[in-house]
Amino acid sequence: SFIVAAPFLAAVIILLLPGRMKDAIRGVALTAATACLVASTYVAWAVGRSFHGGAEFAFVERYTVIERLGITYTVAVDGWGAALLVLTGLIIFAGVAASWTLDDRPKEFFVYLLVLVAGVFGVFVCQDLFVFFLFYEIAVLPMYLLIGIWGSSGTVQPAGPFAWAYRMLDVGGKEYAAMKLTLMLLVGSAFILAAMLGMYWEAGGTFDMLAMEDTAFSSGLQWWAFPLLWIGFGTLGGLWPFHTWSPDGHAAAPTAVSMLHTGVLMKLGAFGVIRVGMMLLPEGAYEWAFIVGTVAVINIVWGAFCAMAQKDLKYIIAYSSVSHMGVVLLGAATLTVNGWNGAVFQMVAHGIMTGLFFALVGLVYGRTHNRWIPDMGGLARPLPLIAVFFTLAGLSSLGLPGTAGFVAEFLVFVGAWESAHSWWAIPGAIGAFLTAVYVPRAVRIIFWGEGPPERYARLPDAGGTELVALAVLGASVVLFGVWPRFLLDLIDAATPSYLALVGAG
């Protein structure tokens, strides 16, 4: 509860401060982010110790909210939740640090940012489906304002017979991206709500997720409710073909919002698919597993090919995220221990990696005022630290051994090979190969190629809080790559019992 409440309390404090006290506002936001990171790390350590004693949940709190409707405030954390709390703590800390120099209405910006991250924390620990959905919406809705007010327009250059329509709709503009994101995610939420109400009715009027695990939902409900949850949550998780809001949202969002957007918000969707869809509706999960896995491998390959075609730096990373989220959904569809371990580890690895990517893109754009790759070159000379961290993020993205990305993808592909549809591993590996094409190509052109252009010759390198954010995320990429057991022991402690639930169904 402290982790969930701290960002809310910090947002209230910031609301009470005058807008001119910018340093105090930043200080409150950074203090809250630091407290969340420290508390999340402590929770992960404590949960790891409790699992050795056989406990499934730790830090359990339960309070009745509306007894007549069966709604309770129930929070508890398991190994999965602990790992994802650490991820969220890292990303919000780095996001606030990377946004330290933001000067345009920082008071409102940090209020919305902290409310958003409080919702994210709530989703990862909530065990009541109604409150889970409430936190989910709290995490999603501030994105509209954060992108619409503080975002930037992309460098989309419409071409073809429908170019006039794209220009009329302002494709690439921040207002367009914010509205598209909001509308698509609200439609996904409507799907989730419909499935939730059906489950609530059959569960005897309770939203308690632990009670729902013991409920034998009818085959008919599972057949129609599972795809609604898969599409509803999957829309936030970048599920093809409902992913189209994501690249525009990534490209238009300010740096910290991009980091949270791809680092943790997309993980809410994948987490919801597994935690609510597969674990509460196991028969539906088995019935739809082939389609879920097949769409996931389309995600991987489609996203990779789209990333190869981009010339805007943010769009490359955005489509790469769609591809990597396909790896998470593929791991979920395997219904194997390795696949599920890899899926959760990929959520963490991808979140840290793309958080680092978008922090770096924000630094490059803030100095060059340009994201168009053909206009760049040789930026490693004036920006050596940024170049090193960007290269590290790229190596993790393509799955280099010794980085967190390798551990996650290896486990998912092993799980795919062990599953009932082993051919899933082949397009998954093709996606990894394609990533090894477009990521090094972009890094080479931007940092290690000809140049830099004269106007970029005297750019300042990363420093201060910017460098702190890069160092924290970069060190995490390496730490979880060379010592994956730090998280895998947590994740693996929960996975077999969760798979047993699905198997029993």
N, C-alpha and C positions, 0 to 999 in steps of 0.2 A: 504493500500500500504506500509506503514511503516513496518508492521509485515512481509509482504512478502519480502520486500527489505532488512531488517536488516541482515538476515543470508547471503544473497548474498554479501552485502557490507563487512561483517565480513570475508567472504571467500576471497575476494579480498585483504583485509588488511593482512590476514595471508599469502597469496601468496607473498606479498611484504616483509615479514619478513624473515630474515635468519633462516635456519632450526635449528641452534644451540640455538636460543632464545626460548627454549621450554616453559618456564614459561610465557613469553609474549604471545605465541601462545595460550596456555591454557587460559590465562586471557582474550584475545580477544573473544575466543569461548564462555567462560562463561558469559562475558558481553553481547554478542549478545543473548544468551539463556535467560538470566535474563530479558533483555529488551523485548523480545518476550513474556515471561510469564507475565510480568507486563502489557504490552500493551493488551494482550489477555484478562486478567482479567478486565481491564478497559473497553474494548469493550463489554464484557459480561454484565458488570454493566450498561453501557450506553444503550445497546440494550434492556435490561430488563426494563429500565425506559421508553424508546421510545415506547415499546409495550403497555404500559399502556395508551398511547395516541392513539393507533390504528395503528401505523406504521408497515408495513410489512418488510421493509428493512431499514438499517441504513448504514452510511458511504459509500454512493453511489458515485462512480467515473466512468466516461465513457470517453474514448478517442478513436478516430478512428485510426485503424492501417492500414488496407488495405480496402479502401472504396469500390473498385470495386468488391471485394470478400465478402463484408459484414462481415469483421472481425474487432472487436473492443476489446479494453482492458476495460472490464466492471467488476468492483468488487463491491460487496455489501455484507452485512452480515445480516442473519436472526437469529432466535433462535437456529436452528440446527447448523448453521455455528459457532455461538458464543460458544456453548457448545464444539464443536470439536476443536475450536481454543484454548480453555482453556486446553483441553486434550493434544494437541500437545505442547503447551507451557510447561506444567508440564513434559512431557516425554523428551523433548530436554534438559530442565534444569537438570533433574535428570540424563540423559544420559551423558551429558558433565561432571557433577560432578563425576559420577561413573567411567569415563574414565580419571580422572585427573592424575593417575599414569601411563598411557600408555606411553611407552618410545620408541616404534618402529615407527619411522617416524610420529610423531604426527602432523606435518605440513600438510602433504597430507591427513591424516586421518580426521582431523577436517575440511579441505576444502570440502572433499566429503560429510561429515556428514551434514555440514551447507547447501550445495547446495541441498541435499536430502530434508531437512526439509523445505527449502524455497518452493520447489515444493509442499510439503504437504499443507503448508499454502495456497498456490495459489489455489489448488483444492477446498478447503473448502469455498473460498470467490468468486471464478470466476463465472460470469454469461454469459460468451460467450463460446460456446461449443468448438470452435477451440482452444482458449487459455486454456480452462479447460483441454483439451486433451494434450496440450503442457506441462502444469504443471504436469499432471499425469505422463508423460514420464520422465520429469526431476526428479520426486520423485522416479521412479522405477530404472532407469538405473545405478545410482551410487552404487546400491546394489552389482552389479557384482564385482566391484573393492574392495569394503569394505569387502566382504566375501572372495574373491579370494586372497587378499593380507594379511589382518589382521585376517582372520578366523582361526579356528582350526578344525582338523579332528575329527570326532565323534568316538564313541566306538562301532560301528556296528560290529557284529560278524556273517558274512554270514554263513548260514547252508543250508543243503538240496541239491538236485541234481543240482541246478544252482548256487551253491556257487562260482564255478570258474568264472562264468560270473560276479558276483558281485565284486569279487576281481579284475578282469581285468578292470572293469569300475571304480574302485576306489570308490565304493559306501561308503558313509560316509566321503570321503575326501572333503576338502574345495573347490578345483577346480571343482570337480564333482557337488557339491551343487550350486556353483555360476553359472555354465553353465546351469544346469537344470532349475534353477530359471529364468535366463534370457530368455532362449528359450521358456519356457512355457508362461511367461508373455508377450513376444513379439507376440506369436500366439494369445493370448487373446486380445492384442492391435490391431491386424489386424482385428479381429471380430468387435471391437468397431469402428474402422475407417470405415469399410464397412457400418455399420449401420448409422454412422454419415453422410456419403456422401449421402445416400438415404434420410435422414431427411433434409439435406441441400437443396437438389434438390426440394423436395416437399414444403419446407417452403419458396420458392421463392428466394433462394440465400442469406440467412442470417443464421448466427450461433448464433444469440441472443436467449438465452434460454427463456427469458421472452416473446419474440415474438413467439417462438415455442410453448409455453404453450397455446397460443391462436390459434394455427394452427390446423385445423382438418385434421390430417394425414389420409390417406386412410386405410381402413381395411387391404388391402393386404400388405402394407408396415409395419403396426404395427404387423401383424402376423409373418413376417420373421425378422424384425429388433429387436423386443423385445428379442427373445431368443439369438440373437447375442450379445446384450448388457448384458444380464443376464450372459451368459457364459464368455464373455470377461472381464467384471468387476468382476464377481464371481470367476474367476480363481485367481485373487489377493486376494479376500475375503475368500479363503479356501474352495470353493465350491466343494463338492464331485461329481464326482471322479477326478476332476482336481486339487486336493489339494496336490498331492504327492510332489510337489516342496517345500512346506512349511515346513514340519518337517526337511528335510535335510537342508534347508536354515536356520531355527532357530538354529539347532544344530551346524552348522559350523560358524555362525556369531559371531563376538566379542560382548562384553556385550552391549555397547551402540547401536550397530546395531540391535541386538536381541530385545532390548527395543523398538526401533523405528519400526522395522519390524512388530512385533506383536502388539505393542501399537497403532500405527497410520497407517502404510502402509496397513495392512489388512482392516482397516476401510475405506480406499479410495475405495476399491472394493465394499463393502456393500453400501457406500454412493452413488457410481455411479449407482448401481442397482436401488436404490430408486429415486435419484434426476434426473437422465437422463432417465433410462428405464421406471419406473412406472409413473413418473409425466409428462413426455413428450409423452409417448405412453400409455395412460390409457386403451384403448381397448385391447391392447396387454397384459397389466398387468392383466386384468380380464380373458382373454382367457388362460393365462399360469399360473394363480395363484395356481391352484391345483398342478401342477407339481413343481412349485417353493417351495411351502410349503412341499410337500411330500419329495422332495430331501433334504430340510432343516432338517426334522426330521431324515432322514438317516444320515445327517451330524452329528447331535447331538449324536445319539446312536453309530454310527460307530467310531467317534472320541473318545468317552468315552471308548469303548472296546479296541481300539488300545492303548490308554494311559495306560489302566490296564495291558497290556502285556509288557510294556517297562521296561528296567532296567537302561537305560541311563537317567539321571535326566533331561537333556534338551529335550529329546524326549518325556518324559511324559508331560512336559509343552507345547511342540509343538503340540502334538495330542490333548491335552486339549483345546488348542486354536482353533483347527479345530472344536471341539465339541461346544465351546462357540460361535464361529462365526455362527454356525448353528442356534443358538438362535436368532441372529440378523436377519438372512435371514427368519426365521420363523415369526418373528414379522412383517417383511415387507410384507410377503405373506398374513397375516391376513386381510390387508386392513381395519383395525379398528384403532380408536384413541389410545386405550390402547396398541395395538400391535405396532404401529409406535412409540409411546412415549417410549415403552420398548425397541424397536430396537435401537433407538438413544441413550437412556440411557445405554444400554448394550455396545454400542461402547465405551462410556466413561468409564464405570465401568470396562469392560474387558481390555481396554487399560491401565488403571492405575494399575490394579491387575497384569497383565502379565508383565508390565514394572517393577513392584516391584519384581516379581518372577525372571525375567532374571537378574536384578541387583544382587539379592541374589545368583543366580547360579554362576554368574561371580565371586562374592566374595568367595564362597565355592571352586570353581575350582581354583581360584588364590592362595588359601592357601593349598589345598590338592592335586592339579594337578590331580584330579580324579572326574569323574561324574558317575562312575559305582556304583549304589546304594548298591549291595550286599557287597561291600568293605568298606562301611561306617557304622557308628553307634555311638550314644552317643555324637554327635558333639555339643549338647547344653551345655556341660560342658566347653569346651574351647571357644565356640562361642555363648554365651547366647543372645546377641543382635540380631545376625543373626537368631538364632532359633526363637525368639519372632516374628520378622517381617515375617519370612517364614511361621510361623503358622498363622499369621494374613492374609497373602495372601491366604493361603490354605482355611481358613474359608470363605473368600469372594468368592473364586472359587466355593465352594460347596453351596453357597447361604445362609449363616447364617444370620438371621435377625439382623439388626444393621450394616450390611456392604453393600457396594454399589451393590455387586453381587445379593443380595436378591431382592432389589427394581427392578432391571432390569428384572430378570427372572420372578418375580411375575407378572409384567405388561405384559410381552410377553405371559405367559401361560393364563392369563385372556383374553387377546386379541385372542389367539388361540381358547379358549372355546367359545368366542362370535362370531367367524368367521363362514363362511358357512361350514367349515369342522372341527367341534369341536373335532374330534378324534385326531387331531394333538397335543392336549394338553397332551395326554397320553404318547406317546413316548418321548415328551419333558420332562415330569416329570420323566420318567425312566432314561433319560440321566442325570438329576440332581441327582437322586439316585445313579447312577454309579459313579458320581463325588465324592459323599460322601463316596465311598468305596476306590477309588485309591489314592485320595489326602491325607486323614489322614494316610493311610497305608505307603505312601512314607515319610511323615513327621515323623511318628513314628520311622521308620527304621533309617532314617538319623540322627535325632536329639535326640529322646527320647528313643532309644533302647539300646542294650548292647554296651559297649565300653566306650570311643573311642579306636581305635587301638593305640598302643603306639606312632606310628609316628605322630599322630594327637593330642597328649595330650597337646602340648604347642603352639597351633596356636593363632595368634593375632586376636582379635575380630574387628568388624567394627569400624572405627574412621575417623575423619576429614571430607573431602568432601563425602566419602562413606556414613557416617552416615547421613549427610545432605540429600543426595538423598533418603535414606531409610525413613527418617523422613517425608519428603515432600510427598512421595507417600503413605506411611502408614497412615498419617493424612488424606489424600484425600479419601482413602478407607473408613475410619470411618466417615468423614464429610459428604460425599455424601450418606452414609448409614443411618445416624441418621437425616440428614437434606436434603433429596432429593429435596425439593422444590427449593433449590438454582439453580439446573439445570432444574428440571422438569417444572418450570414456563416458562423458556426460550423455552424449547422444545415444550411444549403444546401450546404456543402462535402461533406457526407456523403450527402445525400438522393439525388442522381442515381445514384450508384454502387449504392445500396441498391435503388432502383427498377429499375435494370438487372438486378440479381439476380432480382427478381420477374418482370420482363419476359422474361428468358431462360428462366425456368421456364414 
